[in-house]
Amino acid sequence: MGEDMVDEQKRTVAVVGAGVIGAAIAFELQRRGFQVTLIDKGEPGRGTSYGNMASIALDFAAGSGPTTWRKIPGWLLDPEGPVWLRPSYAPKMFPWFLRFIAAGRPSRLRQIEDAGMSLSRRALADFREMLSAIGAPDLITEEGCLAIYETEAEFAGDRGHIEMMRRYGFDFEVLSGAAIRNLEPALSPSIAKAVLLPDNKSIRNPYELVVKLADAAFALGAGFLSGAVRNVEKSDAGTVVLLDNGQRLTVDSVVFAAGVQTRVLAQKLGEPIPLETERGYHTQIMKPGVSMRYSVIWPHRAFMITPTAGGIRVGGNVELAGLDAPPDFRRPRVLVRHAQRAVPGLQVEETTEWMGHRPALPDTIPIISASSKMPGIWYATGHGHLGLTYCATTAQLVADMMIGAKPGVDMVPFRIDRY
Ligand SMILES: Cc1cc2nc3c(=O)[nH]c(=O)nc-3n(C[C@H](O)[C@H](O)[C@H](O)COP(=O)(O)OP(=O)(O)OC[C@H]3O[C@@H](n4cnc5c(N)ncnc54)[C@H](O)[C@@H]3O)c2cc1C
């Protein structure tokens, strides 16, 4: 048995949540010798992981900076802007915003960037290894991502991020004029500047990735249980997972990877976490009338255009409106109009629209941690805008901690008891 395997008799684990985080963890634990049961109230991959923008975005960016707080009042005013705070939800967001502003202090910001980059540095290698282990190396594209800027002022507005990439030795190249269209002819001549991020690969189909991860775990012997987890409790035999449908499962350990819903489960264990939904939208265009090689991000407008297996996907932006408010599909339609400005040949035929809930913590970095209240409980949540990017790395780190191996990353910044 290798050092990275569980060294007792097969230990049993329930992984709650079959999104990209839970499915990656289920696969990783099962291949390390645990006996896993993956639990979801729906089908694997139908939560937020279904419709993300498919980007392995290694250029970690903290959500809050020293002056971000000044923008918050403006977020209340424009329902079609890149960030919208629904006025009726604003009072509920208040405690989260206090923590968000505190996370933007320069000293704290540097710690957050260090932590984010400690995951980013290894995320692509972990991702590739995971894909080849599940027999799906072709799910990743080899082209990188282009960040685009219509004006010099927009480019200057992103200076802080570019400086951060330089500071962390992140590979990028600044392009102007014709050089941009040489790389991606579909882009409009009105795009004045671009930054090529060669390592920011994308995934052809994020939903298929989750399904393949879960199937790979099942092929190794993992089980699946359908139902909503209500709570967990200790018994002499271990930890009992209680489901809404009356089922009970007794295991040695439980990993909570239920996306934004992990908040409810943590609250029940007496360790509340400030997990909010940053809602985001996409439009999948099955007949775009144009082909693209690179994924494109427009930082000033906070959205992406990604070529995927099923056409071109346009999406992003942030809506702060809680879990229950109905989707407001005006927002993705604005993004499609912006996308047509960047990619003039983009036609909008045969489309579907979608909304998902990014599990967002105020300091941007996830919780990857043992419970501070109940032995045998683990958390992997709060990946915000980067759950796809960090899924393989998160799975490795959780598995390392669970078998008592030293993870190759300082895990202190990701602990649940930082709140
Ligand atoms: C518009 C948009 C674009 C994005 N683009 C990118 C991108 O390009 N790159 C990137 O890295 N990230 C991106 N993200 C973020 C990424 O999608 C998320 O961080 C990631 O999907 C979170 O995965 P998860 O497994 O934690 O949650 P989910 O995918 O939501 O999975 C959670 C699962 O838990 C289940 N569940 C919840 N509660 C219970 C319960 N009580 N019992 C049983 N099951 C339960 C749910 O049914 C669900 O299947 C984007 C997000 C959005 C919205």
The ligand as an ORCA input file, in Angstrom:
! r2SCAN-3c Opt
* xyz 0 1
  C     -21.882     31.934    -14.269
  C     -20.784     31.190    -13.564
  C     -19.558     31.059    -14.173
  C     -18.508     30.387    -13.537
  N     -17.329     30.207    -14.199
  C     -16.334     29.519    -13.625
  C     -15.132     29.273    -14.325
  O     -14.996     29.619    -15.504
  N     -14.116     28.621    -13.671
  C     -14.253     28.185    -12.378
  O     -13.291     27.648    -11.836
  N     -15.407     28.363    -11.709
  C     -16.446     29.010    -12.286
  N     -17.624     29.203    -11.618
  C     -17.733     28.730    -10.234
  C     -17.979     27.223    -10.144
  O     -19.004     26.842    -11.034
  C     -18.352     26.880     -8.707
  O     -17.363     27.343     -7.815
  C     -18.493     25.360     -8.554
  O     -19.385     24.845     -9.502
  C     -18.949     25.001     -7.157
  O     -19.024     23.600     -7.119
  P     -19.642     22.842     -5.877
  O     -19.441     21.386     -6.149
  O     -19.118     23.430     -4.617
  O     -21.203     23.231     -5.909
  P     -22.398     22.690     -6.813
  O     -21.994     22.431     -8.206
  O     -23.531     23.640     -6.604
  O     -22.748     21.287     -6.179
  C     -23.339     21.166     -4.915
  C     -24.194     19.912     -4.924
  O     -24.661     19.680     -3.602
  C     -25.990     19.198     -3.662
  N     -26.609     19.462     -2.366
  C     -26.819     20.673     -1.787
  N     -27.363     20.515     -0.562
  C     -27.502     19.174     -0.367
  C     -28.001     18.384      0.691
  N     -28.457     18.948      1.842
  N     -28.022     17.051      0.542
  C     -27.571     16.463     -0.594
  N     -27.078     17.181     -1.645
  C     -27.033     18.510     -1.518
  C     -26.594     19.974     -4.825
  O     -27.733     19.308     -5.341
  C     -25.435     20.041     -5.802
  O     -25.452     18.973     -6.736
  C     -18.710     29.856    -12.231
  C     -19.945     29.971    -11.623
  C     -21.000     30.612    -12.280
  C     -22.332     30.709    -11.631
*
